[in-house]
């Protein structure tokens, strides 16, 4: 099983400058490259300092000149926010810039906060339909002379300019959760990205079962790869791990608040949650975070990841966004690289 890093800039209060956050982001990515991780993934979000990632291709183009071996992936671009011709061209240009190290993760999106600002309040169902129209169009545009007359996009025969370095195209990953998304991804020869979010190992098993069912339904398709994205923390001792669980409790409380889209937002920061409000979010209690996320000493993390490897996951991506300080993220990542990664090298 390959190991990778999933990372964004995350700003929790106005005292943090965007410049400092980007420097921290780059430092974590450089540690991942030096430590031999297989990939770095970064996504797309808009108007939210909780996850700062307005265009992953710009970020990846910068990382391409700071790294040499690690693969660089969009985790993920949000299909409804793009025109297919624009996405195909920008992805291909980025693949050229990074010497063929690009992976394209693509999703329908999740935050109504973004939907109502970028695409007129569209809901998740309509976003999923756009994703399903987008993926074949990307392949067609990269192949060349692709015309479209679909429900969402319509254009005459067009070829992506430029074309990607990787042929026939960079690997495509579809973010999947429900069975229909798994089936679509496999049927279209795409790899699959999954995350249980805060649900834990029960959901990890369910997501793998859905992937296997989709593969069984399409025996004519060569089995694609599947990546598991989860929060993790390699702690030095139990107290360090408990602190990480508290940090992730706070992270998921804010994640839920952004997802509900009910609180005031000013200067891209959501109104601060009170301790009492977070106490009411029992699904994110620290003991559940400790159990449901990959939090533990290096030996505990290794044991957990070996279970995921045995289930059939091809990649585990360490989701490092957590509300922790840069120093604590750095310490955990360095411990993960020095003590966990060697157990998964071929």
C-alpha positions in Angstrom: 0.0 0.0 0.0 1.4 3.4 -1.0 1.4 6.2 1.5 0.7 9.9 0.6 -0.1 13.3 2.1 -3.4 15.2 1.8 -2.9 18.9 2.7 -4.2 22.4 2.3 -3.7 25.8 3.9 -6.1 26.1 6.9 -6.7 29.4 8.7 -8.6 29.3 11.9 -8.2 32.8 13.1 -7.3 36.3 11.8 -3.9 36.3 13.5 -2.5 33.9 10.9 -1.3 35.5 7.7 -1.9 33.8 4.3 1.8 34.1 3.5 2.8 32.3 6.7 0.3 29.6 6.0 1.6 29.0 2.5 5.1 28.8 3.8 3.9 26.1 6.2 2.1 24.3 3.4 5.2 24.2 1.3 7.4 23.0 4.2 5.0 20.0 4.8 5.1 19.2 1.1 8.9 19.3 1.0 9.0 17.0 4.0 6.7 14.6 2.2 8.9 14.6 -0.9 12.1 14.1 1.1 10.5 11.3 3.1 9.6 9.3 0.0 5.8 9.6 0.2 4.1 8.5 -3.1 2.0 11.6 -3.6 0.8 15.0 -2.4 -2.9 15.8 -2.8 -4.4 19.2 -2.5 -7.9 20.3 -3.4 -10.2 23.1 -4.5 -12.3 25.3 -2.2 -13.5 28.9 -2.5 -14.2 31.7 0.0 -13.4 29.6 3.0 -10.3 30.2 5.1 -11.0 26.9 6.8 -9.6 25.2 3.6 -7.7 27.6 1.4 -7.3 26.1 -2.1 -8.8 28.3 -4.9 -7.0 26.5 -7.7 -5.0 23.3 -7.1 -3.2 23.6 -10.5 -1.5 26.8 -9.5 -0.3 25.2 -6.3 0.8 22.0 -8.1 2.7 24.1 -10.6 4.7 25.7 -7.8 5.2 22.3 -6.1 6.5 20.9 -9.4 9.5 23.2 -9.2 10.1 22.4 -5.6 10.0 18.6 -5.9 11.2 16.0 -8.3 9.8 12.5 -7.6 6.5 12.8 -5.7 3.3 12.6 -7.7 1.1 15.7 -7.4 -2.7 15.3 -7.3 -5.8 17.3 -7.2 -7.8 16.1 -4.3 -10.1 17.2 -5.7 -11.2 19.7 -8.4 -15.0 20.3 -8.2 -16.5 19.4 -11.5 -19.5 21.9 -11.5 -17.1 24.8 -11.1 -15.3 24.1 -14.4 -16.0 24.1 -18.1 -14.7 20.9 -19.6 -12.5 22.6 -22.1 -10.9 24.8 -19.5 -10.3 21.9 -17.1 -8.8 19.7 -19.8 -6.4 22.4 -20.9 -5.3 23.6 -17.4 -4.8 20.0 -16.3 -2.8 19.2 -19.4 -0.6 22.3 -19.0 0.0 21.3 -15.4 1.0 17.8 -16.4 3.6 19.3 -18.7 4.9 21.6 -16.0 5.3 18.8 -13.5 6.9 16.4 -16.1 4.0 13.9 -16.1 3.5 13.6 -12.3 -0.1 14.8 -12.3 -3.0 12.8 -11.0 -6.5 14.3 -11.5 -8.9 13.8 -8.6 -12.4 15.0 -9.4 -15.5 15.4 -7.2 -19.0 16.8 -7.2 -18.3 19.0 -4.2 -19.9 19.1 -0.9 -20.4 22.6 0.6 -23.6 24.5 -0.1 -21.7 27.6 0.9 -19.7 27.2 -2.3 -22.6 26.0 -4.5 -24.7 29.1 -3.7 -21.8 31.4 -4.5 -20.3 29.8 -7.6 -23.2 28.1 -9.3 -26.5 29.5 -8.2 -27.3 27.3 -5.2 -27.1 24.0 -7.1 -27.6 20.9 -4.9 -25.4 17.9 -4.6 -27.6 15.7 -6.9 -27.2 18.2 -9.8 -23.5 18.5 -9.0 -23.2 14.7 -9.3 -24.8 14.8 -12.7 -22.3 17.3 -13.9 -19.4 15.2 -12.6 -20.8 12.2 -14.6 -20.9 14.3 -17.8 -17.5 15.9 -17.2 -15.3 12.7 -16.9 -16.0 11.3 -20.4 -15.5 14.8 -21.9 -12.1 15.2 -20.3 -11.0 12.0 -21.9 -12.5 13.0 -25.3 -10.9 16.5 -25.2 -7.5 14.9 -24.4 -7.9 12.5 -27.3 -8.9 15.3 -29.6 -11.8 16.6 -31.7 -14.4 16.1 -29.1 -17.8 17.6 -29.6 -20.5 17.9 -26.9 -24.3 18.4 -26.9 -25.2 17.4 -23.3 -27.5 18.7 -20.7 -24.9 20.9 -19.1 -22.3 21.7 -21.7 -22.4 22.1 -25.5 -19.6 22.9 -27.8 -18.3 22.1 -31.4 -15.4 19.7 -31.9 -12.5 20.8 -29.7 -9.1 19.4 -28.8 -7.4 20.2 -25.5 -4.6 22.6 -26.0 -2.1 21.5 -24.9 -2.3 17.8 -24.6 -1.0 16.2 -21.4 2.4 14.6 -21.2 1.0 11.4 -19.8 -0.7 9.3 -22.5 -3.5 8.7 -23.1 -4.0 11.1 -20.1 -3.1 11.5 -16.4 -4.8 9.0 -14.0 -8.3 10.1 -13.1 -9.6 9.6 -9.6 -13.3 10.0 -8.7 -14.3 10.8 -5.2 -16.9 8.2 -4.3 -19.2 7.5 -1.4 -22.5 6.0 -2.5 -22.7 2.8 -4.6 -23.7 4.8 -7.7 -20.5 6.8 -7.6 -18.4 3.7 -7.2 -20.1 2.1 -10.1 -19.6 5.2 -12.3 -16.0 5.4 -11.5 -15.2 1.8 -12.2 -17.3 1.7 -15.3 -15.4 4.6 -16.7 -12.0 3.2 -15.8 -11.3 5.7 -13.1 -9.5 5.2 -9.8 -11.5 5.8 -6.6 -10.9 8.1 -3.7 -12.9 7.5 -0.5 -13.0 9.0 3.0 -15.0 7.8 6.0 -14.7 11.3 7.5 -15.5 10.9 11.2 -17.3 7.5 10.8 -14.4 5.2 11.5 -13.5 1.7 10.5 -17.1 0.5 10.0 -17.4 3.0 7.1 -13.9 2.0 5.9 -15.2 -1.5 5.4 -18.5 -0.3 3.8 -16.6 1.8 1.3 -14.4 -1.1 0.3 -17.4 -3.4 -0.1 -19.0 -0.8 -2.5 -15.8 -0.6 -4.5 -15.6 -4.4 -4.8 -19.2 -4.6 -5.8 -18.6 -2.1 -8.5 -15.6 -4.0 -9.8 -17.6 -7.3 -9.8 -20.3 -5.6 -11.8 -17.8 -4.6 -14.5 -15.5 -7.6 -15.0 -14.5 -6.2 -18.5 -12.8 -3.3 -16.8 -9.3 -3.7 -15.4 -9.5 -3.2 -11.6 -8.7 0.4 -10.8 -6.9 1.6 -7.7 -8.6 2.8 -4.5 -7.3 5.4 -2.1 -8.4 5.8 1.5 -8.2 9.3 2.9 -8.3 9.7 6.7 -7.0 12.0 9.4 -4.1 10.6 11.2 -1.5 11.5 13.8 1.7 9.7 14.8 2.1 10.7 18.4 5.1 10.3 20.7 3.0 9.0 23.6 -0.5 8.6 24.8 -0.8 12.2 26.0 0.3 13.5 22.6 -2.3 11.3 21.0 -5.1 12.4 23.3 -4.2 16.0 22.5 -4.5 15.2 18.8 -8.0 13.7 19.4 -9.0 17.0 21.0 -7.7 18.9 18.1 -9.6 16.8 15.6 -12.7 17.1 17.7 -12.5 20.8 17.2 -11.7 20.4 13.4 -14.8 18.3 12.8 -17.0 20.6 14.8 -16.0 23.4 12.4 -16.3 21.1 9.4 -19.9 20.4 10.4 -20.6 24.1 10.9 -19.3 24.9 7.4 -21.2 22.0 5.9 -24.5 23.1 7.5 -23.9 26.6 6.2 -26.0 28.3 8.9 -23.5 30.4 10.8 -22.3 33.9 9.9 -19.1 34.1 7.9 -17.0 37.3 7.9 -13.7 37.8 6.1 -13.8 34.1 5.1 -13.9 33.0 8.7 -16.9 31.3 10.3 -18.3 32.7 13.5 -16.4 31.0 16.4 -18.1 28.0 18.0 -18.5 28.1 21.7 -17.4 25.2 24.0 -21.1 24.5 24.7 -21.9 24.3 21.0 -19.1 21.8 20.4 -20.1 19.8 23.5 -23.5 19.2 21.8 -21.8 17.6 18.7 -21.4 14.2 20.4 -20.5 12.5 17.1 -17.2 14.3 17.3 -16.3 13.7 20.9 -12.6 13.2 21.6 -12.9 9.5 22.5 -14.6 8.9 19.2 -11.9 10.8 17.3 -9.3 8.7 19.0 -11.1 5.5 18.0 -12.3 6.5 14.5 -9.2 8.4 13.2 -5.7 6.9 12.7 -4.3 8.4 15.9 -1.7 6.5 17.9 2.0 5.8 18.4 3.8 4.7 15.3 3.3 1.1 16.2 -0.4 1.6 16.6 -0.6 3.5 13.3 1.3 0.7 11.5 -1.1 -1.9 12.9 -4.1 0.1 11.7 -2.7 0.7 8.3 -1.9 -3.0 7.8 -5.6 -3.7 8.3 -6.5 -1.3 5.6 -3.8 -2.8 3.3 -5.3 -6.3 3.9 -8.7 -5.0 3.0 -7.4 -4.1 -0.4 -6.7 -0.4 -0.3 -3.9 0.6 -2.7 -3.1 3.9 -1.1 -3.6 5.6 2.3 -3.4 9.4 2.3 -2.7 11.1 5.6 -5.1 14.0 5.9 -3.0 16.5 7.9 -5.5 19.4 8.1 -6.4 19.4 11.7 -6.3 22.8 13.4 -3.0 21.8 15.0 0.0 24.1 15.0 2.5 23.8 12.2 5.1 22.4 14.6 2.8 19.6 15.8 1.8 18.7 12.2 5.5 18.7 11.3 6.5 16.4 14.2 3.7 14.0 13.4 4.6 13.9 9.7 8.3 13.4 10.4 7.5 10.6 12.8 5.1 9.0 10.3 7.8 9.1 7.6 10.7 7.8 9.8 8.8 5.1 11.7 5.7 4.2 9.7 6.6 4.5 6.0 9.5 2.0 6.1 7.0 -0.7 7.0 5.2 -0.2 3.7 8.2 0.1 1.3 8.4 -2.6 -1.3 
